[in-house]
Each structure stands twice: as C-alpha cells, then as structure tokens.
Amino acid sequence: MKVALAQINATVGDLAGNAKRIADAARAAHAQGARVVVAPELALTGYPPEDLLLRPAFMQACADALAALAKELADLEGLHLVLGHPHQFGERGDVRSKSHAVQQRFNAASVLAGGAVRATYCKRELPNYQVFDERRYFQSGREAGGGAVVFDAGGVRFGILICEDAWFDEPARLARDAGAQVLCVLNASPFHLDKAGEREARMAERARAVGLPLVYSHLVGGQDEVVFDGASFAVNAQGHVMARAPSFEEALLVLELDAAHAPRGPVAAVPSPEAQAWAALVTGVRDYLGKNGFPGAIIGLSGGIDSALVLAVAVDALGADRVRTVMMPSPYTADISWIDARDMAERLGVRHDEIAIAPMFDAFRESLAPQFAGLAEDTTEENLQARIRGTLLMALSNKTGAIVLTTGNKSEMATGYCTLYGDMAGGFAVIKDVAKTLVYRLAEWRNAQGAEVIPRRIITRPPSAELRPNQTDQDSLPPYEVLDAILALYMEEDQGIESIVAAGYARTDVERVTRLIKVNEYKRRQAPVGIRITHRAFGRDWRYPITSKFRA
C-alpha cells in the first residue's frame, strides 16, 4: 500500500491554480502506485484566506472547485484524495440583507474518490494564538454534528485530522476508536525557527499516545508575511520519523506502508537554523513578488550590513536580472560605503546606480532655513536625508513597476531606529523579523556557501546610519547583543521588566529598550508587511495599542 503526501505551494484565492497543482500531484502519485494522496490544510484556497471566507461568492466558488476536482480525477481508479478546503452547511443567506447567520463555516477535509466527495471531516480544534485567527471564521467540528471520519482504501482504514487537532488527545483517540489504522494529518503550519522539530516531536507524541502511525502533509511557500516550510513527514506508531520531504520546496513524498501499516520513505535532512532562516527569507521574497506580479526589486544599497543581506537574499530569490540597487551618498557617507556597495553589486551582477543626494539635501535645508532659524541641527536633518532617499526609490518603483525592498531589521523596528517615509518607505520588509545579531550570522552563513558575496569589510565595520559625522548605531542604542537579548525576553517571551533585570541585564538598558519598543508602536503600524521567521514577529501576532500608559 502506497500513500503520497502532496507538498504544494498554494496561492490564496487561486482556486483553479491550486486545484491544478493538487490534480497534477494526484496523477503523479497514482502513476507511482499510490492509492491515497493527502494534500495540506485548506490546499484548495491557500492559507490563510482570511476575510475572503466571509464572502458568499468565495464559498460558492470553493464548493464548485471541489466538485469539479472530484470529477476531473474520476479516471484514477482506486485513488482516494484527501484535501483541505472551507466547507459550509445550511442554506445560503440572503446576500441582499447581509444576513448569513444560518450558515456554519468549517475548516474541512474531504475524501474524493470515484468522481465524487465521499466524506467530509470538520476541524475540531481551532487555534487563536500567534498568527492564527480561526475562530473569527470557523465553527468547531463538534458543531457539525459528526465525529471522526475514517475511510477504507486498499484494505487499510485511514482517519483524518486537521493540523491543531493532532496537538490534542481527543480527535486522534476518536479516530482510533472509529477504526483508524493510520492517521492522515493535513497541515498549514506557518514557519518559525525551530518549528519543524517541535512539529515532529508533538506528532511523535500523538502517534505513541494512540498507538497508530501518522502521516503529516504540509504546505510550502510564502503568503504575505507568513512562510510555510514543507518538510512533510511520517512517523510510525512508536513515534520514530520514517520519512521526511525536503524543506522549502514543492515535493511529492511517496510512502510505502508495510504489513503493520508503518510508513517508510526517503528521509530528507533537517537544515541548520541559519539555512532554514535563509530559505524562509528567499521563499518569502520569491513568492511575494511572484504571486503579486512584480517584475523585480529595487534596493537602496548603503554599503552597510542590512542592505547587503537584503540584496543577497533578493538575488537568491529572483536572480540578478530582476534586482536593481541604488546607492545614494550624502555628505556624511564614508568613501568605503560606496566602494563596498559598488563591490557587492559587481559580485552579484546586478544593475547598480548612484544618485548623490547632497544637492537635494542642500535645497531642503535652504527652503526650511527661515522656519528653523535659531534652532540647532538634530535628527530632523538626519531624517531629511532618509526621506530624500525614500522618495527617489519610490519614484524608481513607480516608473518601473519594481517593488522597493526595505532593509530595516527587527532590532531597529523594535526601537524605532528607522525613519517613517524614509528607510521605511517601500513595499516589502525582508528582514523585519531578523534581529541584528542574526543579520550577522546569516551574512557569515551565506558567505560560507561558496563565493563570498558580501564583502568582508561590510560585515566587520561598526554599523552606522551615516546621517551625521562619525555616527555609529551604538551612539543611540545599547550593544546589539544586549538589545537583542532584552528584545527576545520582552517581546518574544512576554517577560516583564523586573524579571529581565533579575536575569542579569542592567536596569537602565532594560528600561530604555522597553520604553523604545512601546513609544514606537505608531511607526510599526505604518511599516510594510515583512517575512515572519520567529514565533513572535511585529505583524499579525503583535497587536498592541498605540495609545497606552502601561509601562511594566
């Protein structure tokens, strides 16, 4: 008996395209002898479809696409396709009255065989934490009036679970008690560092708890700020990983079930944390631009480490011919900055232009001189330089259609060490969830993968915004090792000021960093969407009020 896990890259709302991907995978699996194919959670719609689910026309289109897919695969004798989709019971409400109270919407998985939908299972456990917001859209499967769904294929009985269901005892136990011999788990589990290991550990625990083997089919690809890493896998009843698909690429993992229904198949290696992070960033850039139809990317290349890292990611994601860099030196730009920027652009083979902003900066200062009379220069003049650069990059973007990739990292976004309508201007924030210390680790990792694409001096020189003479980041911020550690404890782990001080960090640093995080919420609300690679990013899983007096 063969089972295939269809690890596909779905696009939200592309019902026809997603159905074709699923059908192609089903046909390829059937040709290899598989009689059960498991596609990921909400594979038909892409994940997460968000408020598309609230539109009756979308739900009807999903139902039509599901029925059409079942008929299309009717010629595949003996095939059972299990795929995720939204499902609705009850009569359609009157769209004119905007009343849809009679509808119940579920995150579902259906078994397609013989040209028809043979059974439908509705997800019981609905996550509502981190990036998940499923209770906004779905009812629990408990309300669907049904219990476990188990189907027979080739003499083996398969039970269906959807993602969060497998993290709890009851759904798997119900499937086992209904006669399941193998658990099929459909998943759309957004990536963050160390998530793959956590998934495998929890699924191993579930398999041991019910004494059944488990196969886990997972999405891959980027969708706005979240990335799915694939790495679909299978464990035996003892919880040992017996097969694993590659990470961050589409794949069809074909498993052989032995007489005891234990799965076996190829076992791909688990990438290092740096390799995972790099692949997530590349996937996020490639799919954000590709799925939204941008012809290419523009990057303001400063000669610093952040823009260098973004450039290297962009070229790996898109190819050199679709990436353009612009160096915009100011009166405070060091010679080594433009030299290193030019050097890196040449190493990667991208188009590189230089536009001096000194004449524009002088014009702004001259125009504002009467208004600023008697006032000393301060961050106002620094921000003018950043905003001139942002205007130039956005003009090039408007003229060419290419998207501006911003270059601010998580440490800067946390503390507001960034300029609204300046270096924050752009369409996609590639390293928005990459702390500065990780920026350096990723730069070193990328240079170790063959040719040194980031000039060594960019990595070793002290970081600086170069907006005033002899400026360095540490003039305004604690050392990044300290800042990032405090940021991780406060923002990612929700620890309070007193517990962070008790962990050994200076109170002055802790209070300074946490204050900066709070007072710069208004900036982050206006920042471009960016790729999430940690379990807590400044995005859909960070929802703090801008106006707040809470300070602990």
C-alpha positions as CSV (number, residue, x, y, z in Angstrom):
1,M,0.0,0.0,0.0
2,K,1.4,3.4,-1.0
3,V,0.4,6.8,0.4
4,A,1.6,10.1,-1.1
5,L,1.9,13.4,0.7
6,A,1.4,16.3,-1.8
7,Q,3.5,19.2,-0.5
8,I,2.2,22.0,-2.7
9,N,2.7,25.8,-2.9
10,A,-0.8,27.1,-2.9
11,T,-1.8,30.8,-3.6
12,V,-4.7,32.2,-1.6
13,G,-7.7,32.7,-3.8
14,D,-6.3,30.9,-6.9
15,L,-8.8,28.1,-6.8
16,A,-8.1,27.0,-10.4
17,G,-4.3,27.1,-10.0
18,N,-4.4,25.3,-6.6
19,A,-6.8,22.6,-8.0
20,K,-4.4,22.0,-10.9
21,R,-1.4,21.6,-8.5
22,I,-3.4,19.1,-6.5
23,A,-4.6,17.3,-9.5
24,D,-1.1,17.1,-11.0
25,A,0.3,15.7,-7.7
26,A,-2.6,13.2,-7.5
27,R,-1.9,11.9,-11.1
28,A,1.8,11.7,-10.4
29,A,1.2,9.8,-7.2
30,H,-1.2,7.4,-8.8
31,A,1.3,6.7,-11.6
32,Q,3.7,5.7,-8.8
33,G,1.2,3.3,-7.3
34,A,-0.2,5.4,-4.5
35,R,-3.9,4.9,-3.7
36,V,-4.1,7.6,-1.0
37,V,-2.9,11.1,-1.6
38,V,-3.0,13.6,1.2
39,A,-2.9,17.3,0.4
40,P,-2.4,20.1,3.0
41,E,-5.0,22.0,5.1
42,L,-7.0,24.5,3.0
43,A,-5.0,23.5,0.0
44,L,-7.8,24.4,-2.3
45,T,-7.9,28.0,-1.2
46,G,-4.4,28.6,0.1
47,Y,-3.8,29.6,3.7
48,P,-4.9,31.8,5.3
49,P,-7.8,33.0,3.2
50,E,-8.8,35.5,5.9
51,D,-11.9,37.6,5.1
52,L,-12.4,36.0,1.7
53,L,-14.2,33.3,3.8
54,L,-16.9,35.9,4.7
55,R,-17.9,36.4,1.0
56,P,-20.7,34.1,-0.2
57,A,-19.3,34.2,-3.7
58,F,-16.0,32.8,-2.5
59,M,-17.6,30.0,-0.6
60,Q,-19.7,29.0,-3.6
61,A,-16.6,29.1,-5.8
62,C,-14.8,26.8,-3.3
63,A,-17.7,24.3,-3.4
64,D,-17.8,24.4,-7.2
65,A,-14.0,23.9,-7.4
66,L,-14.1,20.9,-5.1
67,A,-16.8,19.2,-7.1
68,A,-15.0,19.9,-10.3
69,L,-11.8,18.4,-9.0
70,A,-13.5,15.3,-7.9
71,K,-14.9,14.8,-11.4
72,E,-11.6,15.5,-13.0
73,L,-9.9,12.7,-11.1
74,A,-12.6,10.2,-11.6
75,D,-10.5,8.2,-14.1
76,L,-7.8,7.5,-11.4
77,E,-9.0,4.0,-10.4
78,G,-8.8,3.2,-6.7
79,L,-7.4,6.7,-5.8
80,H,-8.6,8.4,-2.6
81,L,-7.6,12.1,-2.5
82,V,-7.8,13.9,0.9
83,L,-7.6,17.6,0.7
84,G,-8.4,20.7,2.8
85,H,-11.0,23.3,1.9
86,P,-13.6,25.5,3.6
87,H,-17.0,23.9,3.9
88,Q,-20.4,25.3,4.7
89,F,-23.6,23.6,6.0
90,G,-27.0,25.2,6.0
91,E,-28.9,27.3,3.5
92,R,-27.4,30.3,1.9
93,G,-28.4,33.6,3.5
94,D,-30.0,36.4,1.6
95,V,-27.0,38.4,0.3
96,R,-29.1,41.5,-0.1
97,S,-30.0,41.6,3.6
98,K,-26.4,40.8,4.6
99,S,-27.7,38.0,6.8
100,H,-25.7,34.9,6.8
101,A,-26.5,33.7,10.4
102,V,-27.9,30.4,9.1
103,Q,-24.5,29.5,7.7
104,Q,-22.0,27.4,9.5
105,R,-18.5,27.5,8.1
106,F,-15.9,24.9,8.8
107,N,-12.2,24.2,8.1
108,A,-12.7,20.9,6.5
109,A,-11.1,18.0,4.7
110,S,-12.9,15.8,2.2
111,V,-12.2,12.4,0.7
112,L,-12.5,12.4,-3.1
113,A,-12.9,9.1,-4.9
114,G,-14.7,7.8,-8.0
115,G,-15.6,11.2,-9.2
116,A,-17.4,12.3,-6.0
117,V,-16.9,13.7,-2.5
118,R,-17.2,10.6,-0.3
119,A,-16.8,12.0,3.2
120,T,-16.1,15.4,4.9
121,Y,-14.4,15.9,8.2
122,C,-14.5,19.3,10.0
123,K,-11.6,20.5,12.2
124,R,-12.4,20.4,15.9
125,E,-9.6,22.4,17.5
126,L,-9.4,26.0,16.2
127,P,-6.2,27.9,17.0
128,N,-6.5,31.5,18.0
129,Y,-2.9,32.5,19.0
130,Q,0.2,33.8,17.3
131,V,-0.8,34.3,13.6
132,F,-3.9,32.2,13.9
133,D,-7.4,33.7,14.0
134,E,-9.5,30.7,13.0
135,R,-12.4,31.4,15.5
136,R,-13.2,34.5,13.5
137,Y,-14.0,32.4,10.5
138,F,-14.9,28.8,11.5
139,Q,-17.0,26.8,13.9
140,S,-15.6,23.8,15.6
141,G,-16.3,20.4,14.0
142,R,-18.1,19.5,17.2
143,E,-20.9,21.7,15.9
144,A,-21.1,19.9,12.6
145,G,-22.9,17.0,14.3
146,G,-20.4,14.4,13.2
147,G,-17.5,12.7,14.9
148,A,-14.4,11.0,13.4
149,V,-14.1,10.4,9.7
150,V,-12.5,7.1,8.7
151,F,-12.3,5.7,5.1
152,D,-11.0,2.5,3.7
153,A,-8.5,2.3,0.9
154,G,-6.8,-0.9,-0.2
155,G,-7.9,-2.6,2.9
156,V,-6.4,0.0,5.2
157,R,-8.5,2.3,7.3
158,F,-7.4,6.0,7.4
159,G,-8.5,8.6,9.9
160,I,-8.4,12.3,9.2
161,L,-7.2,15.1,11.4
162,I,-6.5,18.7,10.5
163,C,-3.5,20.5,12.0
164,E,-4.4,21.7,15.5
165,D,-6.5,18.5,16.0
166,A,-3.3,16.5,16.2
167,W,-1.9,18.6,19.1
168,F,-4.8,17.4,21.3
169,D,-5.7,13.9,22.6
170,E,-9.4,13.7,21.8
171,P,-9.5,13.9,17.9
172,A,-6.9,11.2,17.4
173,R,-8.5,9.0,20.0
174,L,-11.9,9.3,18.4
175,A,-10.4,8.4,15.0
176,R,-8.7,5.3,16.5
177,D,-11.8,4.3,18.3
178,A,-13.7,4.6,15.0
179,G,-11.3,2.0,13.5
180,A,-8.5,4.1,12.0
181,Q,-5.2,2.2,11.4
182,V,-3.3,5.2,10.1
183,L,-3.8,8.9,10.9
184,C,-3.7,11.4,8.0
185,V,-2.9,14.9,9.3
186,L,-3.5,17.9,6.9
187,N,-1.5,21.0,7.8
188,A,-0.8,24.7,7.2
189,S,1.6,25.5,10.0
190,P,3.5,28.8,9.5
191,F,7.2,28.6,9.8
192,H,9.3,29.9,12.6
193,L,12.8,28.9,13.7
194,D,12.7,25.5,15.5
195,K,9.1,24.9,14.4
196,A,9.9,21.8,12.3
197,G,11.4,20.0,15.3
198,E,8.5,21.0,17.5
199,R,6.0,19.6,15.0
200,E,7.8,16.2,14.7
201,A,8.1,15.9,18.5
202,R,4.4,16.6,19.0
203,M,3.3,14.3,16.2
204,A,5.5,11.5,17.6
205,E,3.8,12.0,21.0
206,R,0.4,11.8,19.4
207,A,1.3,8.6,17.5
208,R,2.6,6.9,20.7
209,A,-0.5,8.1,22.6
210,V,-2.9,6.3,20.3
211,G,-0.6,3.6,19.1
212,L,-1.0,4.5,15.4
213,P,1.3,5.6,12.6
214,L,0.8,9.1,11.4
215,V,1.4,10.9,8.1
216,Y,1.7,14.7,8.0
217,S,1.1,16.7,4.8
218,H,2.2,20.3,4.9
219,L,2.0,23.4,2.8
220,V,5.1,25.1,1.4
221,G,5.6,28.7,0.1
222,G,5.1,32.3,1.1
223,Q,1.8,34.1,1.7
224,D,2.2,37.7,2.6
225,E,4.1,37.7,5.9
226,V,4.0,34.0,6.7
227,V,6.1,31.3,5.1
228,F,5.4,27.5,5.1
229,D,8.4,25.3,5.1
230,G,7.0,22.0,3.8
231,A,9.1,19.2,5.4
232,S,6.1,16.8,5.3
233,F,6.9,13.6,7.2
234,A,5.6,10.3,8.6
235,V,6.1,8.6,11.9
236,N,5.5,5.0,13.0
237,A,3.4,4.0,16.0
238,Q,6.5,4.3,18.2
239,G,6.9,7.9,17.1
240,H,10.1,7.4,15.0
241,V,10.4,9.6,11.9
242,M,10.3,7.2,9.0
243,A,10.2,9.7,6.1
244,R,10.6,13.4,5.5
245,A,10.2,15.6,2.4
246,P,12.6,18.4,1.6
247,S,12.1,21.8,3.2
248,F,11.1,24.9,1.3
249,E,10.3,23.3,-2.0
250,E,7.3,21.5,-3.6
251,A,7.6,17.8,-3.3
252,L,5.6,14.5,-3.6
253,L,6.6,12.2,-0.7
254,V,5.6,8.7,-1.6
255,L,5.4,6.3,1.4
256,E,5.2,2.5,1.5
257,L,3.1,1.0,4.2
258,D,4.3,-2.4,5.5
259,A,2.0,-5.2,6.8
260,A,1.7,-3.4,10.1
261,H,0.9,-0.1,8.3
262,A,4.1,1.5,9.3
263,P,5.2,4.1,6.7
264,R,8.6,4.2,5.0
265,G,10.1,6.6,2.5
266,P,13.1,8.9,1.8
267,V,14.3,11.0,4.8
268,A,15.5,14.5,3.8
269,A,18.0,16.1,6.1
270,V,16.9,18.9,8.6
271,P,18.6,22.1,7.6
272,S,20.6,24.2,10.1
273,P,18.8,27.1,11.8
274,E,20.7,29.6,9.5
275,A,19.8,27.6,6.4
276,Q,16.2,27.5,7.5
277,A,16.1,31.2,8.1
278,W,17.8,31.9,4.7
279,A,15.4,29.6,2.9
280,A,12.4,31.3,4.6
281,L,13.6,34.7,3.5
282,V,14.3,33.6,0.0
283,T,10.9,31.9,-0.2
284,G,9.1,34.9,1.2
285,V,10.7,37.3,-1.3
286,R,10.2,35.0,-4.3
287,D,6.6,34.3,-3.6
288,Y,5.6,37.8,-2.5
289,L,6.9,39.2,-5.8
290,G,5.9,36.2,-7.9
291,K,2.4,35.8,-6.7
292,N,1.7,39.5,-6.8
293,G,3.2,40.0,-10.3
294,F,6.0,42.4,-9.5
295,P,8.6,42.4,-12.3
296,G,11.6,42.9,-10.0
297,A,13.0,44.6,-6.9
298,I,14.8,47.8,-6.1
299,I,17.1,48.1,-3.0
300,G,18.8,51.2,-1.6
301,L,22.3,49.8,-1.1
302,S,24.2,51.7,1.6
303,G,27.4,49.8,2.0
304,G,26.0,48.5,5.3
305,I,25.3,45.0,6.5
306,D,21.4,45.2,6.4
307,S,21.1,46.3,2.8
308,A,23.8,43.9,1.8
309,L,21.9,41.0,3.4
310,V,18.7,42.0,1.7
311,L,20.5,42.2,-1.7
312,A,21.9,38.7,-1.3
313,V,18.5,37.3,-0.4
314,A,16.8,39.1,-3.3
315,V,19.3,37.7,-5.8
316,D,19.0,34.2,-4.5
317,A,15.2,34.6,-4.7
318,L,14.8,36.4,-8.0
319,G,18.0,36.2,-10.0
320,A,20.4,39.1,-10.7
321,D,18.5,40.2,-13.7
322,R,15.4,41.1,-11.6
323,V,17.2,43.1,-8.9
324,R,18.5,46.7,-9.1
325,T,20.4,48.6,-6.5
326,V,20.8,52.4,-5.9
327,M,23.5,54.0,-3.8
328,M,22.5,57.5,-2.6
329,P,25.5,59.0,-0.9
330,S,25.1,62.1,1.4
331,P,27.7,64.5,2.7
332,Y,28.3,62.0,5.6
333,T,28.7,58.9,3.6
334,A,32.2,57.4,4.0
335,D,34.1,56.5,0.9
336,I,34.3,52.9,2.0
337,S,30.5,52.7,1.9
338,W,30.1,53.5,-1.8
339,I,33.2,51.4,-2.6
340,D,31.8,48.4,-0.7
341,A,28.3,48.9,-2.2
342,R,29.7,49.0,-5.7
343,D,31.9,46.0,-5.0
344,M,28.9,43.9,-3.8
345,A,26.7,44.9,-6.7
346,E,29.5,43.8,-9.1
347,R,30.0,40.5,-7.2
348,L,26.3,39.6,-7.7
349,G,26.0,41.0,-11.2
350,V,23.0,43.4,-10.5
351,R,22.4,46.8,-12.1
352,H,23.8,49.5,-9.8
353,D,23.3,53.2,-10.0
354,E,24.5,56.1,-7.8
355,I,22.5,59.2,-7.2
356,A,24.1,61.8,-4.9
357,I,21.6,63.4,-2.6
358,A,23.7,66.3,-1.4
359,P,22.2,68.9,-3.9
360,M,18.6,67.8,-2.8
361,F,19.6,67.9,0.9
362,D,21.0,71.4,0.5
363,A,17.8,72.5,-1.3
364,F,15.7,71.2,1.5
365,R,17.8,72.9,4.2
366,E,17.7,76.2,2.3
367,S,13.9,76.0,1.9
368,L,13.5,75.3,5.6
369,A,16.1,77.7,6.9
370,P,13.6,80.5,7.7
371,Q,11.4,78.0,9.6
372,F,14.4,76.6,11.5
373,A,16.1,79.9,12.3
374,G,17.7,79.8,15.7
375,L,17.3,76.1,16.1
376,A,20.2,73.7,16.3
377,E,20.5,70.8,13.8
378,D,19.2,67.5,15.2
379,T,17.5,64.3,14.0
380,T,15.3,66.5,11.7
381,E,18.2,66.9,9.3
382,E,19.2,63.3,9.6
383,N,15.6,62.2,8.7
384,L,15.6,64.6,5.7
385,Q,18.3,62.5,4.2
386,A,16.5,59.2,4.7
387,R,13.3,60.8,3.3
388,I,15.0,62.0,0.2
389,R,16.3,58.5,-0.4
390,G,12.9,57.0,0.1
391,T,11.4,59.5,-2.4
392,L,14.0,58.6,-5.0
393,L,13.5,54.8,-4.5
394,M,9.7,55.1,-4.7
395,A,9.9,57.2,-7.9
396,L,12.0,54.5,-9.5
397,S,9.5,51.9,-8.3
398,N,6.6,53.9,-9.8
399,K,8.4,54.3,-13.1
400,T,9.5,50.7,-13.5
401,G,6.9,48.7,-11.6
402,A,9.6,47.1,-9.4
403,I,8.9,46.9,-5.7
404,V,11.2,48.6,-3.2
405,L,12.5,46.1,-0.6
406,T,13.2,47.9,2.7
407,T,16.2,47.0,4.7
408,G,15.3,47.6,8.4
409,N,15.9,44.7,10.8
410,K,13.9,43.6,13.8
411,S,16.2,45.4,16.3
412,E,15.6,48.7,14.5
413,M,11.9,48.1,14.1
414,A,11.6,47.4,17.8
415,T,13.4,50.6,19.0
416,G,12.2,53.0,16.2
417,Y,15.8,53.3,14.9
418,C,14.2,53.9,11.5
419,T,12.6,56.8,9.6
420,L,9.0,57.0,8.6
421,Y,8.7,57.8,4.9
422,G,12.5,57.3,4.7
423,D,14.2,54.0,5.1
424,M,10.8,52.5,6.0
425,A,9.4,53.5,2.6
426,G,8.8,50.5,0.4
427,G,6.6,47.6,-0.3
428,F,8.1,44.6,1.4
429,A,10.3,44.4,4.6
430,V,12.6,41.4,4.0
431,I,14.4,41.3,7.3
432,K,11.7,42.9,9.5
433,D,11.8,39.8,11.8
434,V,15.6,39.3,11.7
435,A,17.4,40.7,14.8
436,K,20.7,42.5,14.2
437,T,22.8,39.7,15.7
438,L,21.1,37.2,13.4
439,V,21.8,39.5,10.5
440,Y,25.5,39.0,11.1
441,R,25.1,35.2,11.5
442,L,23.2,35.0,8.2
443,A,25.8,37.1,6.4
444,E,28.5,34.8,7.6
445,W,26.4,31.7,6.7
446,R,25.7,33.0,3.1
447,N,29.4,33.7,2.5
448,A,30.3,30.2,3.6
449,Q,28.1,28.7,0.9
450,G,30.7,29.1,-1.9
451,A,31.6,32.5,-3.3
452,E,31.9,35.4,-0.8
453,V,29.0,37.6,-2.0
454,I,29.1,40.1,0.9
455,P,32.4,41.9,1.1
456,R,34.2,41.2,4.4
457,R,34.5,44.8,5.4
458,I,30.7,45.3,5.3
459,I,30.5,42.6,8.0
460,T,33.4,43.8,10.2
461,R,32.9,47.6,10.2
462,P,30.8,49.2,13.0
463,P,27.2,49.7,11.8
464,S,26.2,53.3,11.1
465,A,23.3,55.1,9.6
466,E,25.8,57.7,8.3
467,L,23.4,60.6,8.8
468,R,25.9,62.8,10.8
469,P,29.7,62.9,11.2
470,N,31.3,59.8,12.7
471,Q,27.9,58.3,13.7
472,T,27.6,54.7,14.9
473,D,24.5,52.8,16.0
474,Q,25.8,52.4,19.5
475,D,25.7,56.2,19.9
476,S,21.9,55.7,20.3
477,L,21.4,52.1,21.2
478,P,22.9,49.5,23.6
479,P,25.2,46.9,22.1
480,Y,23.2,44.7,19.8
481,E,24.0,41.6,21.9
482,V,22.3,43.3,24.8
483,L,19.5,44.9,22.9
484,D,18.5,41.7,21.1
485,A,18.6,39.6,24.3
486,I,16.3,42.1,26.0
487,L,14.1,42.2,22.9
488,A,13.7,38.5,22.9
489,L,12.8,38.3,26.5
490,Y,10.3,41.2,26.5
491,M,8.8,41.0,23.0
492,E,9.0,37.3,22.1
493,E,8.7,35.7,25.6
494,D,6.4,38.4,27.3
495,Q,8.7,38.7,30.3
496,G,8.3,41.9,32.4
497,I,11.0,44.5,33.2
498,E,11.7,43.1,36.7
499,S,12.3,39.5,35.5
500,I,14.6,40.7,32.8
501,V,16.6,42.8,35.3
502,A,16.7,39.7,37.5
503,A,18.1,37.7,34.6
504,G,21.2,39.9,34.8
505,Y,20.6,42.9,32.5
506,A,21.2,46.4,33.6
507,R,18.0,48.2,34.6
508,T,19.0,51.3,32.6
509,D,19.3,49.2,29.5
510,V,16.1,47.3,30.1
511,E,14.0,50.4,30.8
512,R,15.5,52.1,27.8
513,V,14.8,49.3,25.4
514,T,11.3,48.5,26.6
515,R,10.4,52.2,26.5
516,L,11.6,52.4,22.9
517,I,9.5,49.4,22.0
518,K,6.4,51.0,23.4
519,V,6.7,54.5,22.1
520,N,7.5,53.3,18.5
521,E,4.3,51.3,18.0
522,Y,3.0,54.0,15.8
523,K,5.9,53.6,13.4
524,R,5.5,49.8,13.1
525,R,1.8,50.2,12.3
526,Q,2.9,52.1,9.2
527,A,5.7,49.7,8.2
528,P,5.5,47.4,5.2
529,V,4.5,43.8,5.7
530,G,7.5,41.6,6.2
531,I,8.6,38.0,6.5
532,R,8.0,36.2,9.8
533,I,10.7,33.8,10.9
534,T,10.3,33.9,14.7
535,H,7.4,32.7,16.9
536,R,6.6,36.4,17.6
537,A,7.0,39.0,14.9
538,F,5.9,42.6,14.5
539,G,2.9,41.8,12.4
540,R,-0.3,39.8,12.8
541,D,0.9,38.2,16.1
542,W,1.8,41.5,17.7
543,R,-1.3,43.6,18.4
544,Y,-0.6,46.3,20.9
545,P,-2.3,49.6,21.3
546,I,-0.5,52.7,20.1
547,T,-2.0,54.8,22.9
548,S,-1.2,53.1,26.2
549,K,0.0,54.1,29.6
550,F,1.0,50.6,30.8
551,R,4.8,50.6,31.4
552,A,5.7,47.3,33.1
